[in-house]
């Protein structure tokens, strides 16, 4: 049986092969297809009622960075992603420098759009499970995403403003091996998305820690969305939910779901 044997296409948006299933079961480092599959599960199942949440396909991120060379390209991509309807965007970051080159590390960049008509300029937050290893890649991606975001129609008020700094969440959970970065990306995405939906419509954080209610330190960043009333997401519980053991269990559940969808075990 070939590793490239296609098991199924999830929602016609994510191809899963036998080799991809093996990456979850091994366990092993996850590829683009693995990341995109679980992002589509989050989009269509976990958060089906929240179209304002956007989970970007890693291939789309690479396209934005490498193939979108002018404003027309970026505007077309932004329109296809319906960025003007989004409240929060989950962006998978990797350290690949070319479209078809391999990468060695995944991390998560979160962008809160800042709402529409509020004069907000948006905020970036970077969750890296390997001591900031992807800091440079996150900053590069944020700059290009900001460029795309600001050329949307109706965003003229923030066009030309400098890209917001990328706030590193330095106390985010750290992986304990050399292959779990993709799982930490998936686990942190799910956790932050649930917090965003269940606890509020904004994020308040300081570089390296979560800001407490009422704090207004220099260097703090606040991310609010349309309709936000100063509510905040407290990510202090992230470490308890995104641990090595928890990621092992998430691996098992994703592999089981792939097998179910492939018809290899009963749903």
N, C-alpha and C positions, 0 to 999 in steps of 0.2 A: 504493500500500500504506500503510495507516494505521499510525501509531506505536503506537496502542492495540490493534492486532491481537494477540490472545493466541497465543503460540507453543506453550506447554505449561504444565502444572501439575506441578512437581517434587514427588514424594512426596505429592501432594495438599495440600502445605503452602506452596508458593511459586509464585506466578504469574509467568511471564515474558512480556513483550510485545516486539514488534519495537523499540519505543522503548527498552526496557531494554537490549536487545542493543546498540543504537547507543551508549548511554552507556558501555559497556565498550570499544567499538571506536573511539570518536571521537578521542581520549579525552575524557571529560567527568566532571563531578561526579556521584556515584552517589546514587540515591534509595533509599527504604526497601526496595523490592522487590529491588533489586540486593544490598543488604546481607543481607537475609533469605535470598535464594537461596544465596549462598555459605555462610552459616551452616548451612543445611540440608545442603549438600554435606559440610561438615565433620562434621556430626552423623551423617549416614547412610552416609558413605563413609570419610572419613579416620579418624574415631573411632567407628565403628559398635560396637565392643566396649567402649566406655566410657560407659555411661549415666549415670555420675556427673558427666560434663561437660555443662553446660547453656549453649547458645548462644541468647540471647534475641532474638526477633524485635523490631525497632524499634517495631512497632505495639503489641506487648505492653508495652514500656517506656513508651510514651506513654499507654497505658491505665492503667498503674499510677500514673503521675504525675498524670493529669488526671481520670480517670473513677472511680478507686477512692477514694471519699470517706470511708469508714469502715472499721472493723476487719473487719466481715463481708465486705466487698468484697475486702479484702486477703487475708483467710484463704482465701476461695474461690479467688483467683488463685494463692496459694501452693500450695494443694492440687493445682490443675490442673498446676502446674509441677513438682510432686513435689520441692519444695525440700528436704524432709527426707532425700532420697536423694542429694543432690548434694555434690560435693567442691569444685568450682570453677565459677563462673558468669561468662560473658563478656557484658558489658552494653554495647551500642552507645549512645553519648552524642551528642546533638545539641543545638543551641542554640535549637530551636523552643520558643516559650512557650505555644502553643495546639495543640490536637490536629490541626487542619487547616492550620495555618500552616506556611510553608516554613522550612527551616533552611539555614544556610550553612556549617556545619562539623561534622565527625564526629570523635570520639575514642573511646578504649576504656577502660572501667572494668572491672577484674577484682575479683571478690569470692571469697575463699577462705573456706569456711564454718567452718573450725576444727574440723570433726569433730563427732561426737556422743558425749556422755558424757565428754568430756575437760575440760570447764570452759573451753573456748576460746570466744572471743567473736567470731571472724571478723576479716578484714582486707580493706581496700580498697586497690587500686593503680590509679592513673590514668596512661594512656599517651596523650599528646597530641602530635600531629605539628606543632603550630603554637604553640609557646611558651606553653602553658598557657591558650590562648584559651578552652577549655571548663571552666575550673576551677570556676566558679560552678555551671554545669549539672551537673558531676560530683558536687559536694557535695550539691546538691539531690536528685539521683537516688539517691545513696548513702543519704541520710537516709530517703527513702521506702522504698527497698528494705530497709533495716535494720528499719524499722517492720514491714514485711511478714514478714521473716525471723523476728522475735522473737515473733510471735503464733502461730507454729506449735505444735501440740501436741507436747509433749516438749522445748520450748525455754524452759520457764519459768525455768530457771536463769539465762538471760541477759536475760529480759524486764525492761524498765525500765532496763537499762544504757544509757549514752550511746552514740550511734552512734560506731564507731571513726573516727578521722580518715582522710581520704583521702590516702594517700601518693603524691605526684606523682613520677613517674619523669622527672626533668627532663632527663636525658641521653638520652632515647629519640630515635629517628630523626626528623628534621625534613623535611617535604615541601619541594620546591623550586618549587612552583607553587601556583596557587590552586584547583586542582580535585582533587588526589590524596588528600585527607584520607580519603575512603572506602576507597581502596585501602590506605592505611597502616593503617587500622582492621582490614581483612581480613588483611593480611600479619602484623600484630602478633598478632592473635588466633590464627592458625595456628601461628606460631612459639612463642608462650607455651604453647599447648595441647600442642604436641609436647614441649616441655621438661617440662611437668608430668607427662606420661605416661612419658617415657623417662628422665628424670634424677632424679625424686624425687617426694615427696608433699607438699612444702611450698615456700614462697617466703620468702626472707629478703632484705629490702631496706632501705636507708636512703633518706630523702628526697633525691632527686637522684643516687643512685648505688646500686650493688649491694653489699650487705654481704659482707665476706669471712668465711670460716669462723672462728668464734671471736670475732668482733667483737660488742660489746654496747653500742654507743653509745646515749646517751639520744636518743630520736627514732627508733630502729630499730623496725621492725615485723616480726613473724614470723607467717607464715601456714602452719599445718600442718593436716593432715586426719586423719581416723580412720586409725590404723595408722601414722601418721608417726613416724619415729624421729630427728627432727632433720635429715632430709635437706633439701637446698636446691636451688632452681633458679637457675642462674647465667645471667642474661640479658645478660651482657656482650657476647655475640655478636649481639645483636639488630640493631645497626646494619649489620652486614655482610650480614644476610639480608633486612632490610627497607630497601632503598635505592631510589633513583629508578629505576635500571635494573631492579632485581628486581621492582618494582611494575609496570613496563611489561611485563615478561615475564608476570607473573601476570595482568594485564589480558588479554593475548593468549590465555593458556590458558583463562581463564574464558569469554571470547567464543567460543573454539573449542568448548568443552564445550556452551555454549548452542546453537550451531549444530548440533552432533551430536545433542543431545537433540531439537531441533526437526526433525530429519530432513533438514536442508539439506545436510549433507555426510555421508559414510559414517563410522560410528564407528571 
